[in-house]
Amino acid sequence: MKKIKQILPFALALALLAGCAAGAAVPEDPIFAEQVELEEVELEAEAVALADVPALHDLLVPVASGTQVKKSAKAQIDYSNITDGYVMAQYTTATENRVKVKIVSPSDNNDYYQYNLTPGVWTAFPLSDGNGEYKVSVLELNPATGKYAVLVSVTVNVTLKDEFAPFVRPNQYVDYAGQTNTIAKAEELIGNETDTLKKVEKVYKYVVENLTYDKEKAATVQSGYLPVLDTVLAEKKGICFDYAALMVGMLRSQGVPCKLVVGYAGTAYHAWVNVWSEETGWVTAAIYFDGTTWQRMDPTFASSSNSSDAIMKYIGDGSNYSVKYLY
């Protein structure tokens, strides 16, 4: 990985990202050992963020359709809409124990995704790693043993309608459904603009120029934190997860396919954005416009460093970024 040296602004930016690592979209619990249905699962420690052109006009919202469901006494998984790039899960009874959703994907980039699940609420989770076999499980913590019991599990073979399917809808990490102020601000910013890259430019510019990096939040945020986009918009500050989730939510609500990416910027855990346009295809990290061409973009770095030349050069060098999760 490319070394960054003799550039003082990087010291500040990387210090900020150290706090960002605590609040990014990172599995906060230890990893799961091999699972056995209805038996308890050992835990180990883990660090604590092609296809046709998509035709998107209306807000696409995940639903638990009920046509393909796997149930147990305490939980259920609705996999009716796997071709649209998501599953939904619900813990159906009351509990004070921690409940998790674990998704083992076909990707070689990671072993699994894990999420918190709020009891009584249907929650959407993306199938982010393309076509292939996914195993989706709902697990509940046994506080007495520190192990998770597998309540219900289903394995599905996914063939997406198109590659954009997981990246055009709300999910737990990019939850703009019902975030009326966020959607309204995106509509205000984009107006009648039809060019995808100009839409991206307008939203990116707004986020970078209006949000400030919240160092206090970065130092105190708890594992499992999820951005509430209208709150981030109102407070106009946040950590890297907030920046990325707000930008992705705004763009998806306006029909722009994009990914919230969690991985490493240098050695710091971080979140950024990938964007697709008919002109460019997927740009493999979030993009910014340098006056001539579209380059990699990182809204947190750009905002916290006032878009200094040194930071923008760092952002534009793909060797500084490695992907772990897509949402």
DODRENRO-962990 format. One record per residue (C-alpha): x, y, z. Coordinates in steps of 0.05 Angstrom, whole numbers, padded with zeros to 5 digits, always signed. Layout:
XYZ;...
REM end
This chain:
+00000+00000+00000;+00026+00067-00020;+00060+00105+00037;+00040+00176+00051;+00098+00218+00074;+00120+00290+00075;+00047+00313+00073;+00026+00344+00139;-00050+00346+00126;-00051+00270+00125;-00035+00268+00199;-00099+00305+00216;-00141+00265+00168;-00116+00198+00192;-00127+00220+00264;-00199+00236+00247;-00207+00168+00214;-00183+00134+00277;-00246+00158+00310;-00286+00142+00248;-00265+00070+00255;-00305+00063+00319;-00369+00088+00287;-00365+00059+00217;-00407+00003+00192;-00365-00050+00225;-00389-00115+00257;-00380-00098+00330;-00386-00168+00358;-00336-00224+00351;-00340-00269+00291;-00380-00332+00291;-00349-00401+00290;-00379-00457+00250;-00455-00459+00262;-00498-00518+00280;-00573-00509+00274;-00605-00498+00342;-00539-00506+00378;-00496-00452+00408;-00441-00417+00371;-00371-00400+00396;-00346-00329+00386;-00277-00303+00369;-00251-00232+00371;-00256-00185+00311;-00235-00113+00301;-00285-00060+00310;-00344+00006+00171;-00447-00129-00330;-00519-00105-00337;-00572-00061-00369;-00580+00012-00350;-00625+00016-00288;-00693+00049-00299;-00706+00084-00233;-00758+00137-00221;-00799+00121-00159;-00772+00109-00090;-00759+00034-00084;-00775+00008-00014;-00762-00063+00011;-00823-00104+00032;-00833-00170+00067;-00876-00200+00012;-00889-00266+00048;-00884-00312-00012;-00818-00344+00010;-00809-00347+00086;-00769-00390+00133;-00796-00389+00205;-00780-00413+00274;-00813-00402+00341;-00777-00335+00351;-00754-00309+00283;-00768-00309+00209;-00732-00293+00145;-00769-00268+00084;-00729-00283+00021;-00785-00268-00029;-00746-00212-00062;-00676-00239-00070;-00675-00221-00144;-00683-00149-00121;-00620-00156-00079;-00646-00161-00008;-00675-00205+00046;-00716-00184+00107;-00714-00212+00177;-00756-00205+00240;-00748-00228+00312;-00820-00240+00330;-00820-00241+00406;-00796-00195+00462;-00725-00203+00488;-00670-00165+00523;-00618-00208+00491;-00577-00185+00432;-00604-00211+00366;-00562-00215+00302;-00570-00228+00229;-00511-00262+00196;-00504-00266+00120;-00451-00310+00090;-00440-00286+00018;-00407-00317-00043;-00354-00263-00045;-00281-00279-00032;-00271-00210-00001;-00301-00228+00066;-00329-00287+00105;-00396-00257+00125;-00436-00196+00142;-00469-00187+00210;-00521-00139+00234;-00561-00122+00296;-00636-00138+00293;-00688-00100+00333;-00742-00146+00360;-00810-00138+00328;-00787-00099+00268;-00779-00124+00196;-00710-00101+00173;-00680-00104+00103;-00609-00129+00091;-00574-00125+00023;-00546-00183-00016;-00486-00141-00036;-00438-00189-00067;-00473-00207-00132;-00500-00273-00156;-00488-00337-00119;-00505-00375-00055;-00520-00337+00008;-00534-00365+00077;-00578-00320+00121;-00586-00334+00195;-00619-00302+00255;-00582-00313+00321;-00596-00296+00393;-00544-00286+00447;-00546-00330+00509;-00517-00283+00562;-00501-00341+00608;-00453-00373+00559;-00433-00315+00514;-00453-00356+00454;-00505-00346+00400;-00560-00396+00384;-00582-00402+00311;-00657-00390+00312;-00671-00397+00238;-00628-00404+00176;-00639-00408+00102;-00592-00417+00042;-00613-00384-00023;-00584-00384-00093;-00588-00312-00118;-00593-00288-00189;-00602-00213-00187;-00648-00177-00236;-00587-00133-00250;-00523-00113-00215;-00556-00050-00188;-00610-00086-00148;-00577-00084-00080;-00555-00012-00088;-00620+00025-00106;-00661+00013-00043;-00658+00030+00030;-00628-00021+00078;-00607-00021+00151;-00543+00018+00138;-00571+00067+00087;-00642+00077+00114;-00672+00136+00078;-00743+00107+00077;-00785+00155+00117;-00728+00206+00122;-00771+00260+00090;-00722+00318+00100;-00665+00279+00069;-00706+00261+00008;-00732+00332+00002;-00662+00361+00006;-00639+00313-00049;-00697+00334-00093;-00680+00408-00079;-00606+00398-00096;-00617+00359-00159;-00679+00394-00186;-00691+00377-00259;-00620+00353-00271;-00618+00289-00311;-00543+00277-00319;-00521+00226-00267;-00452+00255-00255;-00480+00325-00246;-00529+00296-00194;-00469+00265-00158;-00431+00331-00161;-00489+00370-00131;-00499+00322-00073;-00424+00313-00060;-00413+00388-00059;-00470+00398-00010;-00445+00344+00037;-00372+00367+00035;-00389+00441+00044;-00443+00434+00097;-00422+00377+00143;-00365+00381+00193;-00329+00322+00223;-00354+00308+00293;-00292+00290+00334;-00330+00284+00399;-00379+00235+00368;-00322+00196+00338;-00290+00189+00407;-00354+00166+00441;-00397+00130+00390;-00417+00060+00409;-00412-00003+00367;-00476-00017+00330;-00488+00057+00315;-00532+00070+00254;-00541+00139+00223;-00610+00171+00225;-00604+00212+00161;-00652+00268+00179;-00614+00278+00244;-00547+00281+00208;-00577+00330+00159;-00605+00375+00214;-00542+00373+00257;-00496+00382+00196;-00441+00341+00228;-00421+00269+00235;-00369+00214+00228;-00349+00180+00163;-00408+00132+00168;-00456+00192+00171;-00424+00226+00112;-00426+00165+00068;-00496+00142+00089;-00525+00212+00078;-00495+00218+00009;-00516+00148-00012;-00586+00158+00015;-00595+00223-00023;-00569+00194-00088;-00608+00130-00084;-00672+00169-00070;-00659+00205-00136;-00648+00142-00177;-00572+00139-00175;-00543+00070-00161;-00488+00075-00109;-00454+00034-00055;-00435+00051+00016;-00367+00019+00021;-00332+00000+00086;-00259-00018+00086;-00191+00012+00098;-00162+00080+00080;-00090+00067+00094;-00093+00029+00159;-00156+00064+00186;-00225+00033+00182;-00267+00079+00140;-00331+00088+00099;-00337+00119+00030;-00381+00116-00032;-00381+00083-00101;-00424+00112-00155;-00449+00087-00222;-00467+00126-00285;-00481+00106-00356;-00422+00147-00378;-00370+00118-00330;-00399+00052-00306;-00379+00037-00234;-00325+00081-00207;-00291+00035-00158;-00289+00085-00101;-00331+00146-00091;-00316+00201-00141;-00303+00275-00144;-00295+00322-00203;-00227+00354-00209;-00248+00402-00264;-00229+00354-00320;-00245+00283-00300;-00281+00244-00246;-00234+00215-00194;-00241+00177-00129;-00280+00215-00078;-00282+00210-00002;-00331+00261+00028;-00303+00255+00098;-00231+00268+00078;-00250+00323+00030;-00293+00359+00082;-00247+00351+00143;-00186+00375+00103;-00222+00431+00065;-00206+00392+00001;-00132+00406+00004;-00091+00386-00056;-00052+00335-00015;-00115+00301+00011;-00148+00301-00057;-00086+00268-00087;-00089+00215-00032;-00163+00204-00046;-00151+00197-00120;-00099+00142-00111;-00136+00076-00109;-00078+00041-00076;-00097+00075-00010;-00165+00042-00006;-00184-00031+00004;-00256-00056+00006;-00284-00103+00059;-00360-00093+00058;-00412-00065+00011;-00480-00039+00033;
REM end
